[in-house]
Amino acid sequence: MSISATSGVAGRYASALFDLADETKSLDQVAKDLVSFRNLLAESADLRRLIASPVIGRELQSKAILAVLEAADIKGLTRSCIGTVAAKRRARDLPGMITAYLAELARRRGETTATVTSAVPLTPAQMQQLTETLRKMLGDAKVSIDARVEPDILGGLLVKVGSRLFDSSIRSKLQRLQLAMKGVA
């Protein structure tokens, strides 16, 4: 196993989780659970503060994270792993661990991962259209989309495939317009 997307603690946790999921034939279920948890993080500033805060005690942080997992119906290996990460005071490494796990799963399947950031969640039809467009752009390669929601981009999309970045976000267009206006004034 070679999780190279993230090094350090997050990479080690992702590697261990991947190996356990592979042994128990639960790679897809763990991936689904991790995506669900990442979506919860994207939607909740309180949850992001909870996992990042060094002030919240280990026990309280662990209990709160386990309660979130219970409410989201995330069980089994994923719950155990996230619970262990929180108990070891490494909850802040969860986003990196999720990214590394999903990247390794895509790599194993021969897929190219495209990170797509939008201001609002994409519909299934939009995801399908984007997948087809990316597949054609990449020479009929298998494409896995890592969809993220970031309201700060205001609209449009940020698409990152490998080292290439396609930025059609309204935020970037406004920034370019602002720079152009400075040159005129």
MDAnalysis code that builds the backbone (N, CA, C; Angstrom):
import MDAnalysis as mda
import numpy as np

u = mda.Universe.empty(555, n_residues=185, atom_resindex=np.repeat(np.arange(185), 3), trajectory=True)
u.add_TopologyAttr("name", ["N", "CA", "C"] * 185)
u.add_TopologyAttr("resid", np.arange(1, 186))
u.add_TopologyAttr("resname", ["MET", "SER", "ILE", "SER", "ALA", "THR", "SER", "GLY", "VAL", "ALA", "GLY", "ARG", "TYR", "ALA", "SER", "ALA", "LEU", "PHE", "ASP", "LEU", "ALA", "ASP", "GLU", "THR", "LYS", "SER", "LEU", "ASP", "GLN", "VAL", "ALA", "LYS", "ASP", "LEU", "VAL", "SER", "PHE", "ARG", "ASN", "LEU", "LEU", "ALA", "GLU", "SER", "ALA", "ASP", "LEU", "ARG", "ARG", "LEU", "ILE", "ALA", "SER", "PRO", "VAL", "ILE", "GLY", "ARG", "GLU", "LEU", "GLN", "SER", "LYS", "ALA", "ILE", "LEU", "ALA", "VAL", "LEU", "GLU", "ALA", "ALA", "ASP", "ILE", "LYS", "GLY", "LEU", "THR", "ARG", "SER", "CYS", "ILE", "GLY", "THR", "VAL", "ALA", "ALA", "LYS", "ARG", "ARG", "ALA", "ARG", "ASP", "LEU", "PRO", "GLY", "MET", "ILE", "THR", "ALA", "TYR", "LEU", "ALA", "GLU", "LEU", "ALA", "ARG", "ARG", "ARG", "GLY", "GLU", "THR", "THR", "ALA", "THR", "VAL", "THR", "SER", "ALA", "VAL", "PRO", "LEU", "THR", "PRO", "ALA", "GLN", "MET", "GLN", "GLN", "LEU", "THR", "GLU", "THR", "LEU", "ARG", "LYS", "MET", "LEU", "GLY", "ASP", "ALA", "LYS", "VAL", "SER", "ILE", "ASP", "ALA", "ARG", "VAL", "GLU", "PRO", "ASP", "ILE", "LEU", "GLY", "GLY", "LEU", "LEU", "VAL", "LYS", "VAL", "GLY", "SER", "ARG", "LEU", "PHE", "ASP", "SER", "SER", "ILE", "ARG", "SER", "LYS", "LEU", "GLN", "ARG", "LEU", "GLN", "LEU", "ALA", "MET", "LYS", "GLY", "VAL", "ALA"])
u.atoms.positions = np.array([
    [0.852, -1.186, 0.000],
    [0.000, 0.000, 0.000],
    [0.881, 1.228, 0.000],
    [0.527, 2.188, -0.839],
    [1.338, 3.396, -0.905],
    [0.457, 4.618, -0.921],
    [0.102, 5.069, 0.241],
    [-0.676, 6.299, 0.308],
    [0.325, 7.435, 0.291],
    [0.361, 8.115, -0.851],
    [1.316, 9.198, -0.991],
    [0.629, 10.550, -1.030],
    [-0.710, 10.571, -1.101],
    [-1.426, 11.837, -1.193],
    [-1.213, 12.676, 0.069],
    [-1.091, 12.031, 1.193],
    [-0.904, 12.733, 2.451],
    [0.143, 11.980, 3.250],
    [1.098, 12.719, 3.750],
    [2.106, 12.061, 4.573],
    [1.798, 12.365, 6.032],
    [2.621, 11.880, 6.896],
    [2.448, 12.166, 8.306],
    [1.354, 11.341, 8.941],
    [0.790, 11.885, 10.006],
    [-0.202, 11.176, 10.799],
    [-1.420, 10.800, 9.971],
    [-1.953, 11.735, 9.197],
    [-3.152, 11.456, 8.398],
    [-2.895, 10.312, 7.419],
    [-1.739, 10.309, 6.791],
    [-1.390, 9.239, 5.860],
    [-1.270, 7.890, 6.547],
    [-0.701, 7.875, 7.742],
    [-0.569, 6.609, 8.482],
    [-1.931, 6.064, 8.898],
    [-2.814, 6.944, 9.379],
    [-4.161, 6.499, 9.730],
    [-4.910, 6.005, 8.495],
    [-4.783, 6.723, 7.394],
    [-5.454, 6.315, 6.150],
    [-4.942, 4.964, 5.684],
    [-3.648, 4.768, 5.776],
    [-3.037, 3.508, 5.365],
    [-3.542, 2.349, 6.222],
    [-3.593, 2.564, 7.521],
    [-4.077, 1.517, 8.429],
    [-5.554, 1.208, 8.155],
    [-6.355, 2.249, 7.969],
    [-7.775, 2.044, 7.682],
    [-7.954, 1.317, 6.352],
    [-7.165, 1.693, 5.363],
    [-7.274, 1.053, 4.052],
    [-6.941, -0.434, 4.167],
    [-5.877, -0.749, 4.862],
    [-5.489, -2.161, 5.026],
    [-6.576, -2.961, 5.736],
    [-7.149, -2.399, 6.798],
    [-8.223, -3.083, 7.526],
    [-9.467, -3.245, 6.644],
    [-9.815, -2.200, 5.912],
    [-10.989, -2.269, 5.033],
    [-10.773, -3.293, 3.924],
    [-9.547, -3.368, 3.424],
    [-9.221, -4.340, 2.381],
    [-9.345, -5.769, 2.930],
    [-8.816, -5.993, 4.122],
    [-8.894, -7.318, 4.752],
    [-10.330, -7.752, 4.999],
    [-11.180, -6.814, 5.391],
    [-12.568, -7.143, 5.718],
    [-13.512, -6.955, 4.528],
    [-12.935, -6.700, 3.357],
    [-13.728, -6.527, 2.123],
    [-14.785, -5.429, 2.272],
    [-14.390, -4.337, 2.925],
    [-15.337, -3.244, 3.141],
    [-14.811, -1.906, 2.612],
    [-13.991, -1.958, 1.572],
    [-13.416, -0.733, 1.011],
    [-14.496, 0.264, 0.588],
    [-15.522, -0.222, -0.112],
    [-16.563, 0.670, -0.605],
    [-17.410, 1.256, 0.517],
    [-17.754, 0.433, 1.509],
    [-18.563, 0.931, 2.630],
    [-17.798, 1.995, 3.409],
    [-16.514, 1.757, 3.652],
    [-15.704, 2.734, 4.374],
    [-15.613, 4.022, 3.556],
    [-15.411, 3.903, 2.245],
    [-15.342, 5.093, 1.393],
    [-16.648, 5.879, 1.468],
    [-17.765, 5.179, 1.400],
    [-19.083, 5.831, 1.483],
    [-19.231, 6.554, 2.820],
    [-18.840, 5.898, 3.904],
    [-18.931, 6.504, 5.235],
    [-18.020, 7.730, 5.349],
    [-16.815, 7.625, 4.812],
    [-15.880, 8.751, 4.883],
    [-16.389, 9.942, 4.087],
    [-16.971, 9.684, 2.931],
    [-17.547, 10.774, 2.130],
    [-18.696, 11.423, 2.902],
    [-19.522, 10.614, 3.547],
    [-20.618, 11.159, 4.361],
    [-20.084, 12.045, 5.478],
    [-19.044, 11.582, 6.153],
    [-18.465, 12.371, 7.244],
    [-17.838, 13.655, 6.710],
    [-17.140, 13.557, 5.572],
    [-16.545, 14.762, 4.978],
    [-17.633, 15.761, 4.596],
    [-18.771, 15.278, 4.096],
    [-19.878, 16.173, 3.768],
    [-20.426, 16.856, 5.019],
    [-20.494, 16.105, 6.116],
    [-20.922, 16.704, 7.381],
    [-19.960, 17.818, 7.802],
    [-18.672, 17.574, 7.633],
    [-17.674, 18.597, 7.955],
    [-17.863, 19.841, 7.087],
    [-18.129, 19.629, 5.810],
    [-18.309, 20.750, 4.885],
    [-19.537, 21.574, 5.251],
    [-20.575, 20.910, 5.746],
    [-21.839, 21.587, 6.045],
    [-21.865, 22.257, 7.415],
    [-21.001, 21.840, 8.326],
    [-21.106, 22.323, 9.701],
    [-19.822, 22.983, 10.198],
    [-19.902, 24.287, 10.383],
    [-18.764, 25.016, 10.948],
    [-18.508, 24.555, 12.383],
    [-19.573, 24.210, 13.104],
    [-19.416, 23.732, 14.484],
    [-18.623, 22.426, 14.526],
    [-18.918, 21.519, 13.601],
    [-18.190, 20.249, 13.565],
    [-16.725, 20.485, 13.186],
    [-16.481, 21.387, 12.258],
    [-15.092, 21.711, 11.894],
    [-14.346, 22.288, 13.093],
    [-15.011, 23.163, 13.852],
    [-14.374, 23.724, 15.058],
    [-14.118, 22.625, 16.092],
    [-15.074, 21.698, 16.210],
    [-14.936, 20.606, 17.174],
    [-13.686, 19.777, 16.884],
    [-13.479, 19.402, 15.625],
    [-12.325, 18.541, 15.339],
    [-11.009, 19.310, 15.368],
    [-11.062, 20.623, 15.168],
    [-9.827, 21.412, 15.116],
    [-9.407, 21.989, 16.462],
    [-10.326, 22.077, 17.402],
    [-10.060, 22.784, 18.653],
    [-9.130, 22.027, 19.601],
    [-8.032, 22.674, 19.983],
    [-7.151, 22.065, 20.979],
    [-7.667, 22.309, 22.401],
    [-8.686, 23.149, 22.538],
    [-9.212, 23.519, 23.847],
    [-10.207, 22.485, 24.365],
    [-10.958, 21.876, 23.469],
    [-11.962, 20.885, 23.877],
    [-11.232, 19.629, 24.349],
    [-11.617, 19.136, 25.508],
    [-10.975, 17.952, 26.078],
    [-11.174, 16.712, 25.216],
    [-10.237, 15.795, 25.330],
    [-10.243, 14.562, 24.547],
    [-11.545, 13.779, 24.711],
    [-11.979, 13.624, 25.947],
    [-13.170, 12.816, 26.217],
    [-14.420, 13.469, 25.619],
    [-14.568, 14.762, 25.821],
    [-15.727, 15.479, 25.291],
    [-15.710, 15.466, 23.754],
    [-14.541, 15.682, 23.185],
    [-14.412, 15.675, 21.728],
    [-14.779, 14.297, 21.167],
    [-14.258, 13.248, 21.776],
    [-14.562, 11.883, 21.326],
    [-16.047, 11.576, 21.418],
    [-16.666, 11.934, 22.554],
    [-18.097, 11.686, 22.722],
    [-18.910, 12.436, 21.678],
    [-18.549, 13.680, 21.427],
    [-19.294, 14.491, 20.457],
    [-19.148, 13.914, 19.045],
    [-17.952, 13.512, 18.677],
    [-17.729, 12.938, 17.348],
    [-18.479, 11.617, 17.208],
    [-18.448, 10.779, 18.235],
    [-19.184, 9.514, 18.189],
    [-20.695, 9.752, 18.085],
    [-21.190, 10.805, 18.729],
    [-22.610, 11.138, 18.626],
    [-22.960, 11.567, 17.198],
    [-22.079, 12.319, 16.569],
    [-22.284, 12.736, 15.180],
    [-22.302, 11.508, 14.271],
    [-21.370, 10.594, 14.488],
    [-21.315, 9.369, 13.682],
    [-22.589, 8.549, 13.854],
    [-23.069, 8.464, 15.092],
    [-24.299, 7.717, 15.373],
    [-25.476, 8.348, 14.630],
    [-25.585, 9.666, 14.713],
    [-26.687, 10.369, 14.048],
    [-26.616, 10.210, 12.526],
    [-25.401, 10.097, 11.998],
    [-25.213, 9.957, 10.549],
    [-25.270, 8.499, 10.107],
    [-25.496, 7.597, 11.048],
    [-25.562, 6.162, 10.775],
    [-24.253, 5.619, 10.192],
    [-23.148, 6.142, 10.707],
    [-21.820, 5.656, 10.313],
    [-21.383, 4.678, 11.391],
    [-21.220, 3.411, 10.966],
    [-20.954, 2.339, 11.928],
    [-19.717, 1.551, 11.527],
    [-19.518, 0.467, 12.234],
    [-18.494, -0.499, 11.873],
    [-17.076, 0.041, 11.909],
    [-16.327, -0.373, 10.924],
    [-14.902, -0.050, 10.858],
    [-14.655, 1.457, 10.796],
    [-15.469, 2.163, 10.046],
    [-15.279, 3.614, 9.917],
    [-15.480, 4.295, 11.265],
    [-16.524, 3.912, 11.969],
    [-16.798, 4.494, 13.286],
    [-15.644, 4.183, 14.246],
    [-15.185, 2.955, 14.229],
    [-14.083, 2.565, 15.120],
    [-12.829, 3.363, 14.830],
    [-12.526, 3.517, 13.543],
    [-11.312, 4.239, 13.172],
    [-11.409, 5.719, 13.545],
    [-12.516, 6.356, 13.187],
    [-12.670, 7.778, 13.518],
    [-12.676, 7.958, 15.032],
    [-13.316, 7.040, 15.753],
    [-13.314, 7.092, 17.214],
    [-11.917, 6.972, 17.788],
    [-11.113, 6.080, 17.207],
    [-9.725, 5.911, 17.653],
    [-8.906, 7.163, 17.374],
    [-9.085, 7.723, 16.195],
    [-8.361, 8.947, 15.823],
    [-8.710, 10.061, 16.817],
    [-9.991, 10.208, 17.138],
    [-10.414, 11.239, 18.093],
    [-9.860, 10.959, 19.483],
    [-9.890, 9.685, 19.902],
    [-9.390, 9.322, 21.232],
    [-7.889, 9.571, 21.364],
    [-7.173, 9.497, 20.240],
    [-5.726, 9.746, 20.250],
    [-5.408, 11.234, 20.087],
    [-6.468, 12.066, 20.113],
    [-6.319, 13.530, 20.012],
    [-5.819, 13.959, 18.632],
    [-6.244, 13.240, 17.591],
    [-5.825, 13.526, 16.219],
    [-7.008, 13.840, 15.301],
    [-8.121, 14.274, 15.876],
    [-9.314, 14.553, 15.070],
    [-9.025, 15.585, 13.984],
    [-8.118, 16.504, 14.236],
    [-7.790, 17.530, 13.239],
    [-7.187, 16.924, 11.968],
    [-6.712, 15.671, 12.059],
    [-6.127, 14.996, 10.900],
    [-7.165, 14.239, 10.071],
    [-8.426, 14.233, 10.500],
    [-9.457, 13.474, 9.788],
    [-9.646, 13.905, 8.330],
    [-9.705, 15.202, 8.010],
    [-9.872, 15.568, 6.593],
    [-8.735, 15.043, 5.710],
    [-7.509, 15.118, 6.168],
    [-6.380, 14.591, 5.409],
    [-6.433, 13.086, 5.275],
    [-6.867, 12.423, 6.335],
    [-6.998, 10.967, 6.307],
    [-8.051, 10.552, 5.281],
    [-9.165, 11.251, 5.255],
    [-10.231, 10.943, 4.305],
    [-9.735, 11.125, 2.876],
    [-9.068, 12.229, 2.624],
    [-8.539, 12.499, 1.283],
    [-7.548, 11.418, 0.853],
    [-6.657, 11.037, 1.744],
    [-5.653, 10.022, 1.415],
    [-6.298, 8.668, 1.148],
    [-7.286, 8.294, 1.949],
    [-7.975, 7.015, 1.764],
    [-8.662, 6.977, 0.397],
    [-9.417, 8.010, 0.092],
    [-10.165, 8.042, -1.168],
    [-9.229, 8.091, -2.377],
    [-8.119, 8.796, -2.249],
    [-7.150, 8.857, -3.347],
    [-6.519, 7.485, -3.591],
    [-6.219, 6.766, -2.526],
    [-5.635, 5.434, -2.680],
    [-6.640, 4.467, -3.301],
    [-7.885, 4.557, -2.897],
    [-8.920, 3.697, -3.460],
    [-9.060, 3.963, -4.963],
    [-9.080, 5.221, -5.353],
    [-9.182, 5.576, -6.779],
    [-7.946, 5.075, -7.534],
    [-6.762, 5.246, -6.946],
    [-5.525, 4.800, -7.598],
    [-5.550, 3.296, -7.816],
    [-5.994, 2.558, -6.808],
    [-6.082, 1.097, -6.904],
    [-7.021, 0.647, -8.010],
    [-8.046, 1.421, -8.239],
    [-9.035, 1.089, -9.257],
    [-8.650, 1.618, -10.641],
    [-7.505, 2.274, -10.718],
    [-7.072, 2.816, -12.000],
    [-7.846, 4.053, -12.400],
    [-8.391, 4.747, -11.427],
    [-9.172, 5.944, -11.700],
    [-8.313, 7.189, -11.505],
    [-8.647, 8.211, -12.256],
    [-8.052, 9.520, -12.052],
    [-9.032, 10.288, -11.181],
    [-8.532, 10.890, -10.121],
    [-9.404, 11.628, -9.225],
    [-9.401, 13.099, -9.581],
    [-10.586, 13.648, -9.748],
    [-10.748, 15.070, -9.988],
    [-11.425, 15.664, -8.762],
    [-10.808, 16.660, -8.169],
    [-11.408, 17.352, -7.047],
    [-12.229, 18.497, -7.609],
    [-13.526, 18.457, -7.367],
    [-14.439, 19.463, -7.913],
    [-15.055, 20.227, -6.752],
    [-14.849, 21.539, -6.745],
    [-15.398, 22.393, -5.708],
    [-16.461, 23.284, -6.332],
    [-17.632, 23.280, -5.712],
    [-18.735, 24.115, -6.186],
    [-19.310, 24.893, -5.005],
    [-20.058, 25.943, -5.308],
    [-20.660, 26.759, -4.255],
    [-21.852, 26.053, -3.614],
    [-22.522, 25.223, -4.392],
    [-23.672, 24.452, -3.904],
    [-23.476, 23.001, -4.348],
    [-24.108, 22.045, -3.665],
    [-23.957, 20.648, -4.083],
    [-24.434, 20.445, -5.527],
    [-23.691, 19.628, -6.271],
    [-24.062, 19.325, -7.647],
    [-25.139, 18.257, -7.675],
    [-26.040, 18.363, -8.631],
    [-27.088, 17.356, -8.783],
    [-26.476, 16.105, -9.406],
    [-27.142, 14.957, -9.284],
    [-26.629, 13.752, -9.941],
    [-26.444, 13.937, -11.452],
    [-27.355, 14.663, -12.093],
    [-27.227, 14.908, -13.534],
    [-25.983, 15.743, -13.840],
    [-25.716, 16.758, -13.020],
    [-24.521, 17.587, -13.207],
    [-23.252, 16.765, -12.983],
    [-23.282, 15.898, -11.968],
    [-22.121, 15.038, -11.693],
    [-21.851, 14.121, -12.879],
    [-22.907, 13.537, -13.440],
    [-22.762, 12.641, -14.585],
    [-22.192, 13.386, -15.788],
    [-22.716, 14.580, -16.046],
    [-22.231, 15.380, -17.175],
    [-20.765, 15.771, -16.975],
    [-20.415, 16.159, -15.771],
    [-19.036, 16.528, -15.466],
    [-18.105, 15.323, -15.601],
    [-18.546, 14.164, -15.122],
    [-17.747, 12.944, -15.241],
    [-17.469, 12.626, -16.704],
    [-18.499, 12.709, -17.536],
    [-18.332, 12.436, -18.971],
    [-17.379, 13.428, -19.623],
    [-17.528, 14.693, -19.304],
    [-16.651, 15.730, -19.865],
    [-15.198, 15.486, -19.461],
    [-14.973, 15.196, -18.191],
    [-13.610, 14.941, -17.713],
    [-13.037, 13.669, -18.337],
    [-13.869, 12.647, -18.462],
    [-13.415, 11.395, -19.066],
    [-12.924, 11.648, -20.490],
    [-13.662, 12.425, -21.248],
    [-13.259, 12.751, -22.622],
    [-11.989, 13.593, -22.638],
    [-11.889, 14.554, -21.721],
    [-10.700, 15.412, -21.642],
    [-9.446, 14.617, -21.308],
    [-9.621, 13.581, -20.500],
    [-8.475, 12.808, -20.019],
    [-8.211, 11.564, -20.871],
    [-8.790, 11.510, -22.037],
    [-8.520, 10.382, -22.925],
    [-9.210, 9.106, -22.522],
    [-10.474, 9.178, -22.194],
    [-11.282, 8.021, -21.814],
    [-10.782, 7.286, -20.579],
    [-10.108, 8.011, -19.696],
    [-9.668, 7.416, -18.429],
    [-10.860, 7.314, -17.484],
    [-10.798, 6.366, -16.564],
    [-11.816, 6.292, -15.519],
    [-11.637, 7.518, -14.636],
    [-12.731, 8.176, -14.322],
    [-12.662, 9.392, -13.515],
    [-13.499, 9.217, -12.264],
    [-12.894, 9.547, -11.144],
    [-13.589, 9.559, -9.868],
    [-13.652, 11.017, -9.422],
    [-14.848, 11.490, -9.094],
    [-14.995, 12.888, -8.683],
    [-15.070, 12.974, -7.169],
    [-14.202, 13.795, -6.626],
    [-14.190, 14.114, -5.204],
    [-14.886, 15.471, -5.090],
    [-16.204, 15.453, -4.865],
    [-16.999, 16.680, -4.852],
    [-16.952, 17.348, -3.485],
    [-16.730, 18.650, -3.524],
    [-16.694, 19.435, -2.290],
    [-17.559, 20.674, -2.471],
    [-18.087, 21.157, -1.386],
    [-18.900, 22.363, -1.426],
    [-18.186, 23.444, -0.632],
    [-17.997, 24.597, -1.279],
    [-17.346, 25.733, -0.634],
    [-18.080, 27.001, -1.072],
    [-19.042, 27.460, -0.267],
    [-19.853, 28.618, -0.663],
    [-19.028, 29.862, -0.998],
    [-17.811, 29.968, -0.466],
    [-16.973, 31.140, -0.707],
    [-16.639, 31.368, -2.177],
    [-16.744, 30.340, -3.023],
    [-16.398, 30.559, -4.437],
    [-17.541, 31.241, -5.183],
    [-18.686, 31.399, -4.520],
    [-19.854, 32.143, -5.001],
    [-20.625, 31.466, -6.128],
    [-19.964, 30.801, -7.025],
    [-20.602, 30.117, -8.143],
    [-19.531, 29.568, -9.052],
    [-19.928, 28.817, -10.072],
    [-18.955, 28.219, -10.970],
    [-18.316, 27.003, -10.328],
    [-17.169, 26.586, -10.881],
    [-16.482, 25.392, -10.394],
    [-14.981, 25.605, -10.318],
    [-14.364, 24.890, -9.412],
    [-12.915, 24.701, -9.376],
    [-12.710, 23.211, -9.606],
    [-11.972, 22.855, -10.643],
    [-11.723, 21.452, -10.947],
    [-10.218, 21.241, -10.947],
    [-9.761, 20.331, -10.092],
    [-8.331, 20.034, -10.011],
    [-8.121, 18.569, -10.370],
    [-7.309, 18.339, -11.397],
    [-6.954, 16.988, -11.823],
    [-5.430, 16.946, -11.840],
    [-4.873, 16.183, -10.904],
    [-3.419, 16.142, -10.802],
    [-2.901, 17.539, -10.488],
    [-1.997, 18.041, -11.311],
    [-1.438, 19.367, -11.078],
    [-2.164, 20.451, -11.873],
    [-3.169, 20.049, -12.649],
    [-3.925, 21.022, -13.448],
    [-5.123, 21.541, -12.667],
    [-5.331, 22.854, -12.766],
    [-6.454, 23.490, -12.086],
    [-7.258, 24.293, -13.100],
    [-8.552, 24.010, -13.164],
    [-9.465, 24.746, -14.021],
    [-10.357, 25.560, -13.092],
    [-10.246, 26.880, -13.174],
    [-10.959, 27.751, -12.246],
    [-11.968, 28.602, -13.001],
    [-13.240, 28.264, -12.866],
    [-14.297, 29.076, -13.468],
    [-15.192, 29.652, -12.374],
    [-14.611, 29.828, -11.188],
    [-15.400, 30.328, -10.066],
    [-15.667, 31.824, -10.230],
    [-16.790, 32.242, -9.718],
    [-17.145, 33.657, -9.766],
    [-16.172, 34.456, -8.908],
    [-15.732, 33.879, -7.800],
    [-14.770, 34.570, -6.937],
    [-13.515, 34.945, -7.713],
    [-12.969, 34.010, -8.493],
    [-11.761, 34.292, -9.271],
    [-12.025, 35.323, -10.363],
    [-13.185, 35.231, -10.993],
    [-13.526, 36.212, -12.034],
    [-13.626, 37.609, -11.437],
    [-14.217, 37.712, -10.249],
    [-14.308, 39.008, -9.584],
    [-12.924, 39.532, -9.189],
    [-12.052, 38.628, -8.745],
    [-10.696, 39.045, -8.384],
    [-9.940, 39.559, -9.613],
    [-10.099, 38.850, -10.756],
    [-9.433, 39.305, -11.981],
    [-9.994, 40.651, -12.432],
    [-11.297, 40.837, -12.307],
    [-11.925, 42.104, -12.668],
    [-11.420, 43.213, -11.766],
    [-11.294, 42.918, -10.475],
    [-10.803, 43.897, -9.520],
    [-9.370, 44.318, -9.873],
    [-8.530, 43.360, -10.237],
    [-7.165, 43.684, -10.642],
    [-7.148, 44.529, -11.918],
    [-7.997, 44.178, -12.861],
    [-8.070, 44.937, -14.114],
    [-8.537, 46.360, -13.844],
    [-9.478, 46.530, -12.932],
    [-9.984, 47.872, -12.595],
    [-8.918, 48.719, -11.924],
    [-8.048, 48.101, -11.146],
    [-6.969, 48.856, -10.509],
    [-6.044, 49.446, -11.554],
    [-5.819, 48.689, -12.642],
    [-4.949, 49.167, -13.713],
    [-5.547, 50.330, -14.472],
    [-6.875, 50.415, -14.525],
    [-7.566, 51.479, -15.264],
    [-7.625, 52.759, -14.431],
    [-7.811, 52.620, -13.137],
    [-8.021, 53.784, -12.269],
    [-6.825, 54.627, -12.083],
])
